[in-house]
């Protein structure tokens, strides 16, 4: 028995949270320079936010080169 709505498993990233979280330096196109990003991943997806300007980036880890 679950308190979730039908079709919701509880394993969705919005419910269970990210698999991993880290900080990294990467180029921010909004700032025009290398800056720190707060990053997270779930399954094969990643997302992050520039700590300077809140620029948001997301993608697929299988296609990401780490920069």
Helices and strands as residue ranges (DSSP letters): H 13-16, E 20-28, E 33-42, E 45-50, E 56-60, G 61-63
